[in-house]
């Protein structure tokens, strides 16, 4: 089984050995007079994710670096930005087992609730971080507007829930996923985001040409129409 952990668009160089997901139940037990105890069933709370990740300060052959080697401090800076940004980010865990298709994935909005940086002789020059994430749920409120003695409701949406639509682009000669991500999204590391948004189109076109998209090998072809995902 192969795992890929993404915090926003940052791929952790070494996948955590394990992750726990706690679904917090909110059911409430109540004792009724002469009826005994009953259980009031309520909507579960927000899921909490916990895992530990190695952030190497050495370029190990087993680590993943889509844009080339980055030291551990690069990822610590990224974690600090996520914690201080006051915005949810996309948390993804992609799981592969003996094939090119994702067997199962976790793909949710989340917030970085807590993280601990550990330096020890056991880790050598590398860092290890303990992370705790919490799922983010889009919300909305209602505002009552009173006019001429009558009230009307005006929904107020969570601004983080508003997702602008992407735009179409036709692949040109010499294009690469990296170059497209750099051009339209301002960051070549977002190439995987472009691929995921157009996976069926790209894979179908590759299969039609008898090439097939192997793990880590994303074929694209001139004239294919894709959607550039919105930020």
C-alpha positions as CSV (number, residue, x, y, z in Angstrom):
1,X,0.0,0.0,0.0
2,X,1.3,3.4,-1.0
3,X,0.2,6.6,0.8
4,X,0.5,10.3,-0.2
5,X,-0.4,12.9,2.5
6,X,-1.2,16.4,1.3
7,X,-1.7,19.5,3.5
8,X,-3.1,22.0,1.1
9,X,-0.8,21.6,-1.9
10,X,2.2,20.5,0.2
11,X,3.0,16.8,-0.2
12,X,4.7,15.4,3.0
13,X,8.0,13.9,1.8
14,X,7.6,10.8,3.9
15,X,4.2,9.4,4.5
16,X,3.3,8.8,8.1
17,X,3.4,5.3,9.4
18,X,-0.1,5.5,10.7
19,X,-3.1,7.9,11.2
20,X,-6.0,7.9,13.6
21,X,-9.3,9.5,12.8
22,X,-11.6,10.1,15.8
23,X,-15.3,10.7,15.1
24,X,-16.5,12.5,18.2
25,X,-20.0,11.3,19.2
26,X,-22.4,13.9,20.7
27,X,-25.1,11.6,21.8
28,X,-26.6,12.4,25.3
29,X,-27.8,10.0,27.9
30,X,-30.8,11.3,29.9
31,X,-32.6,9.7,32.9
32,X,-36.4,10.0,32.8
33,X,-38.6,9.7,35.8
34,X,-39.9,6.2,36.1
35,X,-38.5,5.3,32.7
36,X,-34.8,4.9,33.3
37,X,-32.0,6.0,31.1
38,X,-32.4,6.8,27.4
39,X,-30.0,7.9,24.7
40,X,-30.7,11.1,22.7
41,X,-29.0,10.6,19.3
42,X,-27.3,13.7,17.9
43,X,-25.2,14.6,14.9
44,X,-21.6,13.5,15.3
45,X,-19.0,16.2,16.0
46,X,-16.1,17.1,13.8
47,X,-13.6,14.3,12.9
48,X,-10.1,14.7,14.4
49,X,-7.0,13.4,12.6
50,X,-3.8,12.6,14.3
51,X,-0.5,11.4,12.8
52,X,3.3,11.8,13.1
53,X,5.5,12.8,10.1
54,X,9.2,12.7,9.5
55,X,10.6,15.9,7.9
56,X,14.1,14.9,6.6
57,X,17.0,17.3,6.5
58,X,18.7,14.8,4.2
59,X,17.6,13.8,0.7
60,X,16.6,10.2,1.3
61,X,15.8,8.0,-1.7
62,X,12.5,6.9,-0.2
63,X,11.3,10.5,0.2
64,X,9.0,12.2,-2.3
65,X,10.0,15.6,-3.7
66,X,7.9,16.7,-6.7
67,X,9.8,20.0,-7.0
68,X,13.2,18.7,-5.9
69,X,14.7,18.2,-2.4
70,X,13.5,20.6,0.2
71,X,14.9,20.6,3.8
72,X,12.8,20.1,6.9
73,X,12.6,23.8,7.6
74,X,10.7,24.4,4.4
75,X,7.9,22.2,5.7
76,X,8.0,23.7,9.2
77,X,7.5,27.1,7.6
78,X,4.5,25.7,5.6
79,X,2.9,24.4,8.8
80,X,3.4,27.7,10.5
81,X,1.5,29.4,7.6
82,X,-1.3,26.9,7.8
83,X,-1.7,27.5,11.6
84,X,-1.5,31.3,11.3
85,X,-3.6,31.6,8.1
86,X,-7.0,31.4,9.9
87,X,-8.4,29.5,6.9
88,X,-9.2,25.9,6.3
89,X,-7.1,23.9,3.8
90,X,-7.6,20.8,1.8
91,X,-6.4,17.6,3.5
92,X,-5.9,14.6,1.3
93,X,-4.7,11.1,1.9
94,X,-4.3,9.1,-1.3
95,X,-4.0,5.3,-1.0
96,X,-2.8,3.1,-3.8
97,X,-2.5,-0.7,-3.7
98,X,-0.8,-2.4,-6.7
99,X,-2.2,-0.1,-9.4
100,X,-2.5,3.4,-10.8
101,X,-6.0,4.0,-9.5
102,X,-6.6,5.5,-6.1
103,X,-8.2,2.7,-4.0
104,X,-9.5,5.0,-1.3
105,X,-8.9,8.6,-0.3
106,X,-9.6,11.0,2.4
107,X,-10.4,14.4,0.9
108,X,-11.8,17.0,3.4
109,X,-11.4,20.6,4.4
110,X,-9.5,20.8,7.7
111,X,-7.8,23.1,10.1
112,X,-4.4,22.6,11.8
113,X,-5.4,22.5,15.5
114,X,-2.1,21.6,17.1
115,X,1.4,20.4,16.2
116,X,4.6,19.6,18.1
117,X,8.1,19.6,16.7
118,X,10.5,17.0,18.0
119,X,14.3,17.0,17.7
120,X,16.2,14.1,19.2
121,X,19.3,12.0,18.7
122,X,17.1,9.1,17.5
123,X,16.1,11.3,14.5
124,X,19.6,12.5,13.8
125,X,19.4,15.8,11.9
126,X,15.8,15.3,10.9
127,X,12.6,16.7,12.4
128,X,9.6,14.8,13.5
129,X,6.2,16.5,13.9
130,X,3.1,15.4,15.7
131,X,0.0,16.9,14.0
132,X,-3.6,17.2,15.0
133,X,-6.1,18.3,12.4
134,X,-9.8,18.8,12.7
135,X,-12.3,18.6,9.9
136,X,-13.8,21.9,8.8
137,X,-17.6,22.1,8.1
138,X,-19.0,24.8,5.9
139,X,-21.6,26.8,7.8
140,X,-24.3,29.4,7.2
141,X,-26.5,31.8,9.2
142,X,-29.7,33.6,8.5
143,X,-30.4,37.3,9.0
144,X,-33.9,38.5,9.5
145,X,-34.8,41.7,7.6
146,X,-37.8,43.6,9.0
147,X,-39.7,45.8,6.5
148,X,-43.2,47.1,6.7
149,X,-43.9,44.8,9.7
150,X,-42.9,41.6,7.9
151,X,-39.7,39.6,8.2
152,X,-37.7,38.0,5.4
153,X,-34.7,35.7,5.7
154,X,-31.5,36.5,4.0
155,X,-29.0,33.5,4.1
156,X,-25.4,34.3,5.0
157,X,-22.9,31.8,3.7
158,X,-19.5,30.8,5.1
159,X,-17.1,32.6,2.7
160,X,-14.9,29.5,2.7
161,X,-17.8,27.5,1.2
162,X,-18.0,29.7,-1.9
163,X,-16.0,27.9,-4.6
164,X,-15.4,29.8,-7.9
165,X,-15.6,27.7,-11.0
166,X,-12.5,26.8,-13.0
167,X,-11.8,27.7,-16.6
168,X,-11.2,25.7,-19.7
169,X,-7.8,25.4,-21.4
170,X,-6.7,23.5,-24.5
171,X,-3.3,21.8,-24.1
172,X,-0.7,23.2,-26.5
173,X,2.6,21.8,-27.9
174,X,5.3,21.7,-25.3
175,X,2.9,22.0,-22.3
176,X,3.5,20.0,-19.2
177,X,1.3,19.7,-16.1
178,X,4.0,21.5,-14.1
179,X,4.1,24.3,-16.6
180,X,0.3,24.6,-16.7
181,X,0.1,24.7,-12.9
182,X,2.9,27.4,-12.8
183,X,1.2,29.5,-15.4
184,X,-2.4,29.4,-14.1
185,X,-2.0,28.7,-10.4
186,X,1.3,30.4,-9.8
187,X,2.9,27.3,-8.4
188,X,4.3,24.3,-10.4
189,X,3.8,22.1,-7.3
190,X,0.1,22.2,-7.9
191,X,0.5,20.0,-11.0
192,X,-1.2,17.1,-9.1
193,X,-4.2,19.4,-8.4
194,X,-4.5,20.0,-12.2
195,X,-4.2,16.2,-12.8
196,X,-6.8,15.2,-10.2
197,X,-9.3,17.8,-11.6
198,X,-8.9,16.2,-15.1
199,X,-8.0,12.6,-14.3
200,X,-10.7,10.9,-16.3
201,X,-10.1,13.1,-19.4
202,X,-6.3,12.7,-19.3
203,X,-6.4,9.0,-18.5
204,X,-9.0,8.2,-21.2
205,X,-6.9,10.1,-23.8
206,X,-3.8,8.2,-22.7
207,X,-5.6,4.9,-22.9
208,X,-7.0,5.7,-26.3
209,X,-3.4,6.3,-27.6
210,X,-2.3,3.0,-25.9
211,X,0.1,4.7,-23.5
212,X,-1.6,4.5,-20.1
213,X,-0.9,6.7,-17.1
214,X,1.5,4.8,-14.8
215,X,2.2,5.8,-11.2
216,X,4.1,9.2,-11.3
217,X,3.8,9.3,-15.2
218,X,1.1,11.7,-16.4
219,X,0.8,11.8,-20.1
220,X,-0.9,14.8,-21.7
221,X,-1.6,15.5,-25.4
222,X,-1.9,18.5,-27.6
223,X,-5.6,19.5,-28.3
224,X,-7.0,17.9,-25.1
225,X,-9.4,20.3,-23.3
226,X,-9.0,20.4,-19.6
227,X,-10.3,22.5,-16.7
228,X,-8.0,24.6,-14.6
229,X,-9.2,24.2,-11.0
230,X,-10.1,27.4,-9.2
231,X,-8.0,28.5,-6.3
